[in-house]
Amino acid sequence: LDPIQVTILHTATVEDLIGLTFWKYLELREPLSFKSVHHYSVMIAEDDGEIDIDLPELQRDDYISKFGFKYLGIIESSNNNEQKDDLEDESKKITIVKVYYEHGGFSMIDVKNMDVEMSEIL
């Protein structure tokens, strides 16, 4: 896949970065089929995009600001296990609602139950 530049808040986690990167890729490029974010990991990369395999995968619950590296790469995780597969099954039950604001901008909100009313979401 081609590189994508992503700007992320310092409070975002490694897992947030994976999800945002895939979402941005799908918004900007042709549709692809990705597995759940639980199947991918982030690793430090060189400025030419080459993944540094001598370093471990970043912990998915760590804040991205902890690392301070300019270039990161997303790879299919070597640490997949049944727990992550269970999380993926659970994540299939979540729907993302995109709410557009009258004066521009939007928010994306995870909704676990489709029986919820919009007033409860907002």
N, C-alpha and C positions, 0 to 999 in steps of 0.2 A: 504494500500500500504506500501511497505517496505521503510524505510528511505533512503534518497539520500543526499550525501554530495555535496554541490555546493559552488564553489568559485566565488565571484562576485565583480566587481569593486565598489569602494565607491561612484561612481557617478550614479550607477544604482538605479532605483526606485523599490518600492515594486512590482509594476506591472511587471517590467523587471524580478524580481526574480521568480514570478509565471511562466512566459513564459519560462525562462531558465530551471527551475526545471522540467516542463513538457517535454520540448524538450530533456533534459538529460535523463529523465526516459524512453522516447520512444527510445532513442539511445541505452540504456544499457539493457533494459528489454523488455518483450513482448509487442506488440502493445495493447494499450487500447484506448478507445474512451473518450476523454476529451471534455468538453464544452469549449467555449471561455474563455480566462483568465478573462473576465469581470464577470464571474459567481463564481469566487473564491476570497478568502481573505486570508491574512496572519495574524497569531496571534502568540503571544509569547508562547513558549512551555518550559516545564521542560526538564532536561537532559535525562529523560527516554522517552521523546517524547509526554508526556501528555500535551494537550493544556490547557493553563491557561484561563478558561472561565470567570474569574473575571475581566480580562482586555479587553479593546475594540479591535476591528480589527484595524490593522495598515492602515493608509491612503495610498491608492495605488499610489498617486503621490509624496509621501515623498521619500527622498533618504534613502536607506537601511542603510547607515552609521549613520544616525540620531539615530538609536536605540541601537546599541552596544550589542545586545543579541546574544549568540552563537547558541541557538536552537530556530527555528521558525517552525511553522506548517501551512500548507495550508489546508483550509476548504472550503466547498461550502458556498458562501456568503449568509448572511441573509439580505443583503441590495440590492438584485436585484431589478431593476426597469425598466420601459420602456426605459429610456435613455440608460441604459447598453445594453438592447436588441437591440436597434437601432445601437449601436456601434458594437455589434456582427454581425448584418447583414452587416454593412459596412466592417468589418474585413474579411468577407467571400470573398470579392472582391479582397483581397490582396494575391499575390502569393509570396512565399519565394524562391529566387534563391540562390543556394549554389555554390559559385565560389571557385574552388581549385587553389592554387598558385603553380607554377612550382617547387619551392624549399621547398614545404611543407606548411601546414596550409590552411585555407580557411576562407571565409567570407560568412555570410548569409545576403541577402539584400531583403527588402520588395519591391515588385513591384506591384503598384496598377493598372497599365495598361499594358496588354500583347502586345500592339502595339509598345512598346518601343524597341529601338535597344540596343544591349549589350554595345555599345560605350557610350550611355547615362547613363547606369547603373554604369559603371566603371568610 
